Amino acid sequence: MPGYGWVLRTRPKIKIGYKCRRLLIYFVFAKTINIGEDNVKHIVSVDVNENNVIVKVLDKSIHLRDSK
């Protein structure tokens, strides 16, 4: 869906944190872009999960943080 900005990709994931007595709700958003516009040369994708962060630049993945 180009031109619509960020959209909710799937249903939210609900998780109960019994130790901390909290309810966690995870949302996944996606955005379609066209790399041929505005002379785009590189795209950086960032994947943020509950316990790590991964950045992908030029077909190489970099694992930034692991909170385990």
Secondary structure, DSSP 8 states (H G I E B T S, - for coil): -TTS--EE-S--EEEEETTTTEEEEE--EE----TTGGG----EEEEE-SSEEEEEETTEEEEEEE--
